[in-house]
Amino acid sequence: MPDPQQHQEAQAEAEIEARTEAFYDHEDDVYRSFWDSSGSLHWGYFADLSQTDPEAFLEASQRWTDLLLDRSGIGPGSHVLDIGCGNGTTAAYLARRTGCRVTGIDISGVRVGHARARTHALPNVDFRKASAALLPFADGTFTHVWSQATLYHVPDRERALDEIHRVLAEGGTLVLDDLVTPSPSVTDTGRRVVYDRLMFEPGPSHQEYERALRDKGFAVLDGADLTPHLRKSYELLAERARSASPAHSAAYRQVTSAIDAQDVGWSAFVAGKVTDRLEWVYEASGDLTLREKYDAWSATYEEDLPGSYQDCPRTAASRLADLLGDRNARVLDVGAGTGLCGTALADHGFRDVTAVDLSDGMLRQAARKQVYRELVRHDIARPFPWAKGTFDAAVASGVFTFGHARAPALVNIADQLREGGILTVTFRDDYLDSEPEIERTISGLPLRLRSRTPITVFDDTPMSVLTFEKCAEAVA
């Protein structure tokens, strides 16, 4: 039998969406009179937050759309789902600007009708009336999902995020902005002029929203708190509405006070649908750099990796410790990531360890472990920022693998070691087989192999932990 409580919740959600639909059906002409005559209905990003000219709002609104588009990766081959398409203004813009195909949905039948009329001459745009919580599309239909100022209206935002994840193709991109609730409690004014007026409940903070996206399986590539721009938007909208709709003007002035009280904020996110994070970072092609991928993965990196992988940094630290008796030695952790190897080194008693990594996000996670004397963001393809011979030892765990460091980086690492210094490096065996330049580079360096330890990670992937001693001259 159906669960009565679930039925009651579903009925309540349907009633909220029906009221929201009626609201926008009725208010569309009013909003056009002062917000944007083209029917666009979202906030703006201001080049100058001290701007006082009400006409600057329209420019800021377009600027924000352009900034999102630049970050989205949408192109001629993209199929975009525009959730909360409204009157079709943005959908038409995306289609004309990039040549992509756009499918727009909205719960307002009036606005969907306007969108169809606006774009009747565009063959690559279509619209339908639908809810974000029940998307009428097959799994993996879209390369991109675009949503501006919409999801706060969906009573079950969690389900909407599930639906978005479902209809996105693997590797697809979600681009959204939404209202958030910075404070755990809202003032009476905030409740009245924001939540009751717009018919939704207080929701997640910026940080909680980001966690929710990760929990749904998204890799968060970018996130921004845009609350100062939301405040400026309502400040200027209050002026724009002064003559056309005094009631809206008065409400918007109170909204700015609610924003100041942290009753409401505005956040934006760009996120990718990435099921296999490991294959994602191994893949060298695509629009994202390796640093951007690791920044996005950093928060869940350790929980996503199989436990067997942690044998790699632990074994590397152990092999280095076997040959380096001085626990006060200065050690360079290359590609430190979230600090797994640094933690293992600390367990062996090393206290003077410097972390180097390409990703700020990974280094922030590593810093929390409090095992490093210094943390430095650096691309190891370039010479290090220290004098040659600065370190007594170096370790590079998980660095030399597909889509990551190449052979010349070994030269830069070896240069950092003093004579007699210890270098421990891990390699996937299949990567060594596919990159003969690695062995050629090693043979040309003043390094003497001291040990080679085989390990297996990911259940069936053989790796080798190689430990070298730096000599005065290269060994043939």
N, C-alpha and C positions, 0 to 999 in steps of 0.2 A: 504494500500500500504506500502511496505517496506520503512523505513526511509532512504533517500539517504545518510545522514551523517553517520548513523550507518553502512550502506553498505560500504561506503568509508573507515571508520575506520577498519572494519573487513578485507577489502582487503589489507589495509596497514599492518595490523598485520600479515596476511598470507604471505605477501612479506618479512617481517622481519624474520619470522620463516623459510621461504624458503632459505633466504640468510644465516641464522645461520646454517641450515642443510648442505648447500653446503660448508660452511666454515669448519665444522668439518669432513665432508666426505673427503675433500681435505687434511686437515691438520693432520689427525689421525696418519699417519706414521711419520710425522715430530715430533709431540709431543712424540711419543714412543721413538724417538731417544735420548731424553734428560730428559723428565719428568719422565716417568716410563715405562719400556719396556713391562710391563703387560697390559698397556693401561689405567691404573688408571689416573684420571685427577682431583685431588683436592689438597688443600693446607695442611700444616702440623702444628701440635702442638708440640712445642719444650720444652723439659725439661730444656734446658739452652739456653736462647735467645742470649747469647754471642757466640754460636757455629758458627764456620767459615768453617767447613768441608762440602763441597757440598754433600758428601754421607750421611750426617745426615738428608737430606731432606726426603729420602725414609722412614727412621725410624720414623721421625716426622709425616709423612703422615699416616703411619699405626697406630701410637699412637693415632692420632685424631679419626680414625675409631673405634678403641677399646674403647676410652673414650665415644664416642657417643653410641656405643653398650651397654656399661655398664650402661648408663643412660636410655636407651630406654625401658628396660623390655621385649625385644624380647626373645622368648623361643620356644620350640618345637611346641607348639600349635598356634603360631602366623602366620598370613598371611600378608606379608609385600609388599607394593607397593614401588618400588624404582624408583623415578622420576628423569630422567636424568641418566639412568643406564649406559650410555656409552658402554664400551666394556664388561660389566658384571662382572668386577673384584670384586666389593663390593657385588653384589648380590650373587655371588658364595661363597664369604667368609662368608656372613651371613648364607647362607643355610648350609654350611659345619660346621660352628662353633656352630650353635644353633639347627639345625634340622628343622628350620622354613620353610614355603613355601614362595617363593619370586616371584613376578611378576614385571618385569622391563619394563619401557617405555623410549623411547628416540625419538627425532625428526630426528636423523641421521640414515638413513637406513643402511649405511655402518657399523656403530657401533653396531646396533641391529644384523646384520649378524655376526659380530665378537663375540658378546655375546652368540648367539645361538651355534656357533661352540665351544666356550670355555666350555659351560655347557651341551653339548649334553648327557653326562653321568649322569647328575643330574636330577632325576625325579621330584624334588620339586622346580624347577626353570623354568620359561618361560618368553618370551620377546615378545613385539610387538612395532611397530612404532606408536607413538601417541603423541599428544600435551598435556602438563599439563593443558592447558586452556579448554580442551574438553576431559575429561577422559572417555574412553569407558567401564565404569564399572557401575554396579548397586549401588544404595545407600547402604552404610553400609557394603561394601564388605570386607574391610581390617581392621585388628586390629592395624596396624601401617602404617604410610607413612614415607618414608625415602628420603631425598633429600639433596645432597651435591653439592654445587657450580653450581646450575642449574637455580633457579627461576628468577635470574636477566636477563636471556635470554628470558623470557616470556614477550612479549609486554604488556599484560594485567595481571599483577601479582595479582591484586585484584580478577579477575575471577579465576585464578589458585587456590588462597586460598579458594575461594568458592567451587571449585570442590574438593579440598582436604578434606574440611570439609564434603562435601556430601558423598564421598566414604568411609570415616572413620566410623567404627561402634561406637555406643555410648560407651564412656569410652576408645576409642582408642587413640593412641599416635602419634603425629607428631614430627619427629626429623629432623631438617634442619639446614644447614648453608647457608649463602648467602652474596653477596656483598651489602654493604650499602653506603650511601653518607653522611658522617658526616657533611659537610659544605653545607650551602644553595646555595653557588655558587662555581663552580669549575674553576680551572685555565685553560688556553689554553693548557698547557702541559697535564693536567689530562684529558681534553676532548679528546685530540688526542691519547694518548697512552693507555687510559683505555676505554673510552666510544665509540669513533669512531672505534678503533681497534677491540673491541669485539662486536660492533654493538648493543649497548643498551643505554638507556638514564639514567641520574642520577635518583636515586630513594630515598627511605625513609632513614632517619637516623636510628640508633639502636633504639632509643626511639619511633620513628614513626612506625617502623616495629612491635615493641612489641604492640603498641596500635592497629595497624591494625589486628594483630592476635586476640586480645581481641574483637575487633569489629566484627570479623567473628564468634565469639562464642567459641573461644578456651580459656582455662585456661592456662596461661603461667606458667609452672612449673619451668623453669630455663631459664636464658638468659645470654649470655656472649659476651663481646666485645673482639674479638680475633685479632684486627688490628695489634698489635705488631708481632703476629705470621704470619700474611699475609705478613708483610714487610720482615721478616726473610725468608719466603718461596721464595719470589721473589729475594731476595739478593742471595740466594744459587742457585735458578734456573738460574739466570744470569750466574753464573759460570758453571753450568752443561751444558748450551746451548752454551758456548763460541765456541766450535769447531764444534758441530753438526749444529748449526743454529745461526750464528753471528747476524742476524737481530733480532731474538727473544732475544738474550742476551742483545743487546743494548736497546731494548724496555723495558725489565724487569728492567734495571737499571733506566730508566726514571719512571717506575711504582713506584719504591721505593720513588722517589722524590714526585710523586703524592700522595702517602700515607702520607708522611711527611707533605704535604700541606693540608691534610684532604679532598682531592678530592675523595678518596675511602677508605672504611674500610671493615671489615669482622665481621659478627655477627653470633651467633648460638642460637637456641632456642629449647627447648623441651616443647611441649604443649599438653594438653589433650582435647578431645571433651567431654564436660560436659554440658549437657542441663539443668539439674536440680541441681544447685550448693548446695542447701540445703540438698537434699537426698545424695549427694556426700559426704558432711562432716559428715552426720549422719551414713554413712556406714563405719563400723570399719574395714572391710576386704580390701584387695588390697595391691598394692606395695607401696603406698604413706602413709606417716605418716600424722597425723592430722595437724602438723605444716606445712608440705609442702603444704597441700591443702589450708590452710588459707593464706600462703604466696602467693600462686597463685591467690587466690580470692580477696586479700586485695584491689586491685586497683578499683574493681567494686562492692565490697561487698554492699555498701549502696544503690547503684542504682539498684542492683539485688533483694534486699529484698523487699517484699511487704510493703507498708506504714504502714499497721496494726501492723507489727512486732515492729515498733519503740515505740508502746505503752508499750512494755515490759520494756526497760530501763527507759523510762520516769516515769512509775508507780513505778518501784523499787526506783528510786531517790526520788520520792515524799513521799513514805512510810518511807524511811530512814529520810528524812527531817522532817517528822511529829514528830518523836521521838528524834531527835537530834537538840536541840536548838542552840548549840554553832557552829556558822558558821566558827569558827577558828579551829574546831576539825580536827584531822588527820584521813583521810578516805582512805581506801584501796579499789581500784576498781579491783576486781579479774576477769580475763578474759575480760579485758577492750576492746579488739577488736579495732575498729576504733575510739573509744572514744564517742560513742553515750550516754552511761551512764554518762561519765565524763562531757559531755556537759550539760546534764540535771542537774547534781549536781552543776555545775557552775551557771546555771540559778537560783538555789536555794541559791546561795551565798557562796557555799563552795569553798575555795581557796587552801587548803592544801590536795590535792588528789594525791595519788600514783597509777599509772597504772601498772598492771602486766598482761602479756599475754605470751602465748607459741610462738607466731609468730612475727618475726621481721617485716614482711611486714605489719601486722595489727598495730603494734606499730608505724611504720613510718607514717601511716595514722593518728593515734591518736595524734601524736606529732604536726601535722599541726593545730590541733584545739586549741593548746596553753591553755589547761585547766588543765594540770598536772604539779605538781612540779617535779615529777620524773617518768620515764618510765623504767621498768625492765622486761627483758625476763626471764620467769621462768615457770617451769612445776609444777603446784600446787599439783601434786601427791607426790612431795617431800616437806620437811619442808621449810618454807620461810627463806630468808637470814637475817631476823631481829630477835631481841630478842622477846620472848613471851610478850604479853601485850603492844606492841608498838603502836597500833592503837586504836582510839576511836570508829571507826565504820568500817564496811566492807560491800561491796555490790557485789553480783555475779549474773549478769543478763545473761541468755542464756548459762550458763556454765554447769549446771547439766541437761544433755539431752542425747539422744542416741549417742553413739560413742564418748562421751566427758568425762567429769570428773566423777569419781566414788565416792562412799560414803566416803572412807578414806580422801579425800581432804577436807571434811567438818571439820575434826579434825584439820588439818593444819590451816585452816582459823580461826576457833574458838580460837586456841592458840594465834593468833596475837592480839586478842581483850583484852583490859583491863576489869576488873570487871565493870559491868554497861554499857559496850560497846554495840553498836547496830549492828546487822547483818541482812541484807535483801538479800534473795535468791529467784530466780524465778525457778519454776519447771514446765515442761509440765506434765499435769495430767496423761497422758498415760505412761510417763516415771516413775512417782512415783508408779503407779500401777504395773509396770513391775520390779521395783527395790526395793523390801521390805527392803533391807539393808539400804536404805536412812533413812527411819523412825526409824529403830533400832539404827542407828548411832546418829541421832538427840536426841533420848530419852536417850542416854548415855552421852550426853554432858551437861554442865551447861548452858543450854539455856532455857529461858522462852518465849513461843510464845506470842507476843503482838498484832499481827494482821495477818489476812489472806484475801487477796484481789483477787477475781477471775477476770481474763481478758481473752479475746479471740484474738488469732493472726491467721494470714493466713486464715482469714474468718471463719474457723470452728475448730480451734485447741484450746481447753481450757487449760489455764495455771493458776498457783497460785503464787502470790507474798507473801511470808512468811517473817515476820519481827520478830526477836527475840531480847531479852535482855540477855546479859551474866550475870549469877548469880555467887555467891561465891561457890555454890555447885550445883550439878546436881539436877534437879527437877524431881521427880518421875512422 
